[in-house]
């Protein structure tokens, strides 16, 4: 029996019992067990599902193994014509997307389910790369799964193909999605500042993200801090995302609006976007940080870009690679500047135009327990190389620009982890002399998943080098936590133009869970140098050592709740020996090797 058959007979089982309206969840579960056990004798897929869903919650059968078996079944129907596309949605409180047979959730889960809007089927269909009447194409099936999983309001997605009963030259396609529970809370407590926010990632079932957050530290005019955010991702399958923000808090006062379409899949021909952002100076910030040149000014910045990609189909390694041509223009205006800054060209009205040529290739494989706690993660591998050029103009001088980027990521075989390396170099030129030159080198390693009893352990290593030289105005980088530096350190007083950061983190994913919430324990070690000179190692490094735990439910849109304690053997400027943080952390993501706009600020 084909895999798709698993999802149809149960409706028959269920319909046979319509005369008994008060079925208990136990009765349903017995009928499900009986059905799967019968089918497991004839089908590898049913056998795996039986072991996964029924035999034991601690079964050694991995979800990836089941997905691989279902994918193999789908390949049998390549080039068959799609007769129909059906959507099946799974409760956010089901154990996994494989729990498609309707096992009852808890009473609490049912009540919470009643409060949400289920994703509209039209939204799900609009995110598919195939249509009714087309031939089955495995690449399109995989891309569609990945697109659905990338949406903030979808936990997981699975696509299964079944031959049509009336004509075996036709097939039916079942798209199974598991919504994330859309409502969430943000909480952050650090020092004398507390933030609390409410949001929905799937308002009215249309994939709209709406957030409202308050900040107890009052703004400069004595009001409670407010943050408002509206985001609409991949609008009706167009790959266009709209994003707008309003932020008026103790340390930020800004507004922005933008829209962007990325080269999310190689077949996209055109992409582009814009962002308009306005910032208002906060006078007390420079006093509290002691940094006159912190990017805290009244300014308006406009950024527009567009790109055209050409798909390369070849019978070799470069099949499904892309050659992409991109263009970008930027406008920046600064207002009410102090006299000491007015002399720098950077703070005068600037017009810039950039162009680039990029060559890229990428693909994905599925994995788990990397940045999430059990949901399917699409891990990219491939490469991206680009050359950029441009022109910058203001009323003091004109400058030319050039840059280069290369990055690649790959799995280390056999099962030895994942490696990512990237390099960037960029510079402006005025009368043949370099200005505002930048170099950035990065390396990241993610280990394979190791067993520690019934738990799982994964290690993360990273190293980064950032150098800014020939600066035409005072411009600094930092080694605090928000600038990819020392965890637990928040001050801007440690600044420079060059830095090196080494980081190690070990995460133990616990096998235990409560109401879908899973816990992970972590330890970390960070080491950083910051300097205004090239001789880093003449300066002593700063260290951050510590650990903590994180709590997350992949079926909810809550950010990860993190409790962190850091110890500083060498106390940094404006720091303490120990620092503790209770925060709501966003999930990290992979670099996708997709072509990007020609100019991106790498000096961070």
HELIX and SHEET records of a PDB file:
HELIX    1   1 UNK A    5  UNK A   15  1                                  11    
HELIX    2   2 UNK A   25  UNK A   40  1                                  16    
HELIX    3   3 UNK A   44  UNK A   50  1                                   7    
HELIX    4   4 UNK A   51  UNK A   55  3                                   5    
HELIX    5   5 UNK A   63  UNK A   75  1                                  13    
HELIX    6   6 UNK A  107  UNK A  114  1                                   8    
HELIX    7   7 UNK A  121  UNK A  126  1                                   6    
HELIX    8   8 UNK A  138  UNK A  150  1                                  13    
HELIX    9   9 UNK A  235  UNK A  237  5                                   3    
HELIX   10  10 UNK A  283  UNK A  289  1                                   7    
HELIX   11  11 UNK A  339  UNK A  342  1                                   4    
HELIX   12  12 UNK A  345  UNK A  347  5                                   3    
HELIX   13  13 UNK A  481  UNK A  483  5                                   3    
HELIX   14  14 UNK A  536  UNK A  538  5                                   3    
SHEET    1   A 3 UNK A  81  UNK A  90  0                                        
SHEET    2   A 3 UNK A 170  UNK A 179  1                                        
SHEET    3   A 3 UNK A 154  UNK A 163 -1                                        
SHEET    1   B16 UNK A 183  UNK A 190  0                                        
SHEET    2   B16 UNK A 193  UNK A 203 -1                                        
SHEET    3   B16 UNK A 208  UNK A 215 -1                                        
SHEET    4   B16 UNK A 225  UNK A 232 -1                                        
SHEET    5   B16 UNK A 240  UNK A 249 -1                                        
SHEET    6   B16 UNK A 252  UNK A 261 -1                                        
SHEET    7   B16 UNK A 270  UNK A 279 -1                                        
SHEET    8   B16 UNK A 298  UNK A 312 -1                                        
SHEET    9   B16 UNK A 321  UNK A 335 -1                                        
SHEET   10   B16 UNK A 350  UNK A 367 -1                                        
SHEET   11   B16 UNK A 377  UNK A 393 -1                                        
SHEET   12   B16 UNK A 398  UNK A 411 -1                                        
SHEET   13   B16 UNK A 418  UNK A 430 -1                                        
SHEET   14   B16 UNK A 433  UNK A 446 -1                                        
SHEET   15   B16 UNK A 455  UNK A 469 -1                                        
SHEET   16   B16 UNK A 450  UNK A 452 -1                                        
SHEET    1   C20 UNK A 183  UNK A 190  0                                        
SHEET    2   C20 UNK A 193  UNK A 203 -1                                        
SHEET    3   C20 UNK A 208  UNK A 215 -1                                        
SHEET    4   C20 UNK A 225  UNK A 232 -1                                        
SHEET    5   C20 UNK A 240  UNK A 249 -1                                        
SHEET    6   C20 UNK A 252  UNK A 261 -1                                        
SHEET    7   C20 UNK A 270  UNK A 279 -1                                        
SHEET    8   C20 UNK A 298  UNK A 312 -1                                        
SHEET    9   C20 UNK A 321  UNK A 335 -1                                        
SHEET   10   C20 UNK A 350  UNK A 367 -1                                        
SHEET   11   C20 UNK A 377  UNK A 393 -1                                        
SHEET   12   C20 UNK A 398  UNK A 411 -1                                        
SHEET   13   C20 UNK A 418  UNK A 430 -1                                        
SHEET   14   C20 UNK A 433  UNK A 446 -1                                        
SHEET   15   C20 UNK A 455  UNK A 469 -1                                        
SHEET   16   C20 UNK A 498  UNK A 514 -1                                        
SHEET   17   C20 UNK A 517  UNK A 531 -1                                        
SHEET   18   C20 UNK A 542  UNK A 552 -1                                        
SHEET   19   C20 UNK A 560  UNK A 567 -1                                        
SHEET   20   C20 UNK A 578  UNK A 585 -1                                        
SHEET    1   D 2 UNK A 477  UNK A 478  0                                        
SHEET    2   D 2 UNK A 495  UNK A 496 -1                                        
END                                                                             
